[in-house]
Amino acid sequence: MEILGWVLKLVSSGTIAEIAIVALVLEALWFLRSAKSRRTRAYILFNAGSGVLLMLALRTALIDGPPVLIVAFLSASFLTHIGELKTR
């Protein structure tokens, strides 16, 4: 039961999203090191940016943040995703 409480606290505080953001940034930095072309670097940045923005929307929702901020993060993520699609 103690593990369940720890997980619930991790989720309800939004910390789980923060951990995911750190993981996404580290992953992007790792892949950027080996990216040869400008197009590949752009793809990695757009992809990671979209993911980070989704995690920010999730974190905002988990901590009962303002709905307008959730919409802003989701909208920015969508636009970033479009940038990612254009680099494919």
C-alpha positions as CSV (number, residue, x, y, z in Angstrom):
1,M,0.0,0.0,0.0
2,E,2.9,2.4,0.6
3,I,4.1,2.2,-3.0
4,L,0.6,3.1,-4.2
5,G,0.6,6.2,-2.0
6,W,4.0,7.2,-3.3
7,V,2.8,6.8,-6.9
8,L,-0.4,8.7,-6.2
9,K,1.6,11.6,-4.7
10,L,4.0,11.5,-7.8
11,V,1.0,11.9,-10.1
12,S,-1.2,14.3,-8.1
13,S,1.8,16.7,-7.6
14,G,2.6,16.7,-11.3
15,T,6.1,15.4,-10.6
16,I,5.6,12.5,-12.9
17,A,5.3,14.9,-15.8
18,E,8.4,16.8,-14.7
19,I,10.3,13.5,-14.7
20,A,9.1,12.8,-18.2
21,I,10.2,16.2,-19.3
22,V,13.7,15.7,-18.0
23,A,13.8,12.3,-19.8
24,L,12.6,13.9,-23.0
25,V,15.2,16.6,-22.9
26,L,18.0,14.2,-22.1
27,E,16.9,11.9,-24.9
28,A,16.8,14.8,-27.4
29,L,20.3,16.0,-26.3
30,W,21.6,12.4,-26.8
31,F,20.2,12.1,-30.3
32,L,21.3,15.7,-31.3
33,R,24.9,14.6,-30.6
34,S,24.8,12.2,-33.5
35,A,22.5,14.1,-35.8
36,K,24.4,14.9,-39.0
37,S,22.0,17.0,-41.0
38,R,20.2,20.2,-40.2
39,R,16.9,18.5,-41.1
40,T,17.5,15.6,-38.6
41,R,18.3,18.1,-35.9
42,A,15.1,20.1,-36.7
43,Y,13.1,16.8,-36.6
44,I,14.5,15.9,-33.2
45,L,13.9,19.4,-31.8
46,F,10.3,19.5,-33.1
47,N,9.6,16.0,-31.8
48,A,11.0,16.7,-28.3
49,G,9.4,20.1,-28.2
50,S,6.0,18.7,-29.0
51,G,6.4,16.0,-26.3
52,V,7.6,18.5,-23.7
53,L,4.6,20.7,-24.4
54,L,2.2,17.8,-24.0
55,M,3.9,16.9,-20.7
56,L,3.4,20.6,-19.6
57,A,-0.3,20.3,-20.5
58,L,-0.5,17.1,-18.5
59,R,1.3,18.6,-15.5
60,T,-1.0,21.7,-15.6
61,A,-4.0,19.4,-15.6
62,L,-2.7,17.2,-12.8
63,I,-2.2,20.2,-10.5
64,D,-5.5,21.8,-11.4
65,G,-4.0,24.6,-13.3
66,P,-5.9,27.1,-15.4
67,P,-7.7,25.5,-18.3
68,V,-6.5,28.3,-20.6
69,L,-2.9,27.3,-19.9
70,I,-3.7,23.7,-20.7
71,V,-5.2,24.8,-24.1
72,A,-2.2,27.0,-24.7
73,F,0.2,24.1,-24.2
74,L,-1.9,21.7,-26.3
75,S,-2.1,24.3,-29.1
76,A,1.6,25.0,-29.0
77,S,2.2,21.2,-29.1
78,F,0.0,20.8,-32.1
79,L,1.9,23.6,-34.0
80,T,5.2,22.0,-33.1
81,H,3.9,18.6,-34.3
82,I,3.1,20.2,-37.6
83,G,6.7,21.4,-37.8
84,E,7.8,17.9,-37.1
85,L,5.7,16.5,-39.9
86,K,7.1,19.0,-42.3
87,T,10.6,17.8,-41.6
88,R,9.9,14.2,-42.4
